[in-house]
Each structure stands twice: as structure tokens, then as C-alpha cells.
Amino acid sequence: MSEEDRVWLKKWDAEKKLGKDAAYYDRLIFEDDFSGEGFGPKWGHYKSNSVVKDGVLVGITGVGSDHAAVDNIKFEGEQDLEVSVKFKFVSAEAKRFDIWFDDKDFKGAHAGHVCQVSVSPTQVQVMDAKEGMFRNDLNAKRKAPEGFSAEEKKYLETKVVRWPVKVTLNEWHTLVARTKGDEVTVTLNGDEVGVFKSEGVAHETKSLVSLTTNLVDVHYDDFSVKAGGGDGKVKSEK
């Protein structure tokens, strides 16, 4: 088999896998194309100056804010979720945005954080927040003057993965983040970026998904949240 054939076969296998994975997430929880006037009633916010304008969500962290802008959706808890969003970095001031999967009833991690997918113009990062940086004992160490021990730093590196990417400015891109059991799979513009496996990801009741903008100049469109493994449809309401 030629090298060209091997490359084609690898791509075909990847596309087949991604298509099969997509079919697993068959229950729509929420979607918004931001074509309405302002945010719909399902949206919640924390320290956010974000607005809906000209058919997109414009993510904005207020000047001097001590926390990045959070715009979120709450729903009945699900273990396996697919979050899809189109995004555009419109200037070099756009540092990154995060998709957070949380359970606000879970008290074992700061803010109920379960896992995070973070996107910058040069990198995609996935973190197990439940058993990593935001686990209560480790979160306390993160803020303490003495910080983490060498052993803790080594452990924390097992709870995060980083993949290099190239995200062009002023162009729309599509990110899909899927949790299934203890795995997170990330695709960018239809291509698989990577798969991360960690025990905290398997948390059974992810009940809040948020877009967190650091700091400004990130636009979002065609946002959706789906649940996996079901046999019905949940009507979406903006």
C-alpha cells in the first residue's frame, strides 16, 4: 500500500468514527443561532457583559472584572454530552474561550467544575477539573502561598492535555466537544484534534454548560447541546 493510500485510509477511518460518534448524541437539549433579540430566557450569566448582536453572541469580559465572562445553560443532569459551537476570533485581543461542563450540585470541586475544553488561536486544551486543578483540596493549594508540591505538579499534568492547532483570525470555525464515559473527544472544523481520558470526566450528572470568554473579541454562533445514548427528543427552547 502506498503512503498516499495509507493517508487516505486513515482519514476515511477517522471520518467513519466521527460520523458514528455523532449519531450517539441523539437528544437535543438546547440550541441557539442568536437570530432573536438578545439572550433567550434559558441563558444564565456570571460577571458577563456579553451581548447578542447582528445574529451572533459577542463574548465580553468587563474591563477590570476579576472573572472571565460566563454565559451558560442549565438542564437536567446527563453524563454524556455533545457541545457544538461556531466561533470566530475577531482580533488579537481574543486570548481564548472555554467550554465548561459542570454540576452545580457537586461540592467536591470548585464551582462544580467537571471538565473543560479551552481554545486559543494556537492550542486546544482539555482538563479533568473534577480530579485535577479544581478539586477542593488542590484548588485550595492553588491559591495558597506555598503552592503545589513537586508531586502534586506531576499529578496535575496527568489531568490535562494540550494539542497545537492553528486558528485563523476573522474566519468562522466549528468546535465540537463530546464527553462519553471518561473520555473527551474534540474536533475542529470536522477533523479530530484528540481524545483525552480521565476518571473525573465520567461524572454522571453534568447539568450546566458554559461559554467563558477570555477576554473579548470572540464571537459565537450556532450553539447546541445534545445528550448521548437516548431514544427520544427534547424540545429546545431559546
C-alpha positions, 0 to 999 in steps of 0.5 A, a space after each residue: 500500500 502506498 503512503 498516499 493510500 495509507 493517508 487516505 485510509 486513515 482519514 476515511 477511518 477517522 471520518 467513519 468514527 466521527 460520523 458514528 460518534 455523532 449519531 450517539 448524541 441523539 437528544 437535543 437539549 438546547 440550541 441557539 443561532 442568536 437570530 432573536 433579540 438578545 439572550 433567550 430566557 434559558 441563558 444564565 450569566 456570571 460577571 458577563 457583559 456579553 451581548 447578542 448582536 447582528 445574529 451572533 453572541 459577542 463574548 465580553 469580559 468587563 474591563 477590570 472584572 476579576 472573572 472571565 465572562 460566563 454565559 451558560 445553560 442549565 438542564 437536567 443532569 446527563 453524563 454524556 454530552 455533545 457541545 457544538 459551537 461556531 466561533 470566530 476570533 475577531 482580533 488579537 485581543 481574543 486570548 481564548 474561550 472555554 467550554 465548561 461542563 459542570 454540576 452545580 450540585 457537586 461540592 467536591 470541586 470548585 464551582 462544580 467544575 467537571 471538565 473543560 475544553 479551552 481554545 486559543 488561536 494556537 492550542 486546544 486544551 482539555 482538563 479533568 477539573 473534577 480530579 485535577 486543578 479544581 478539586 477542593 483540596 488542590 484548588 485550595 493549594 492553588 491559591 495558597 502561598 506555598 503552592 503545589 508540591 513537586 508531586 502534586 505538579 506531576 499529578 496535575 499534568 496527568 489531568 490535562 492535555 494540550 494539542 497545537 492547532 492553528 486558528 485563523 483570525 476573522 474566519 468562522 470555525 466549528 468546535 465540537 466537544 463530546 464527553 462519553 464515559 471518561 473520555 473527551 473527544 474534540 474536533 475542529 472544523 470536522 477533523 479530530 484534534 484528540 481524545 483525552 481520558 480521565 476518571 473525573 470526566 465520567 461524572 454522571 450528572 453534568 447539568 450546566 454548560 458554559 461559554 467563558 470568554 477570555 477576554 473579548 473579541 470572540 464571537 459565537 454562533 450556532 450553539 447546541 447541546 445534545 445528550 448521548 445514548 437516548 431514544 427520544 427528543 427534547 424540545 429546545 427552547 431559546 
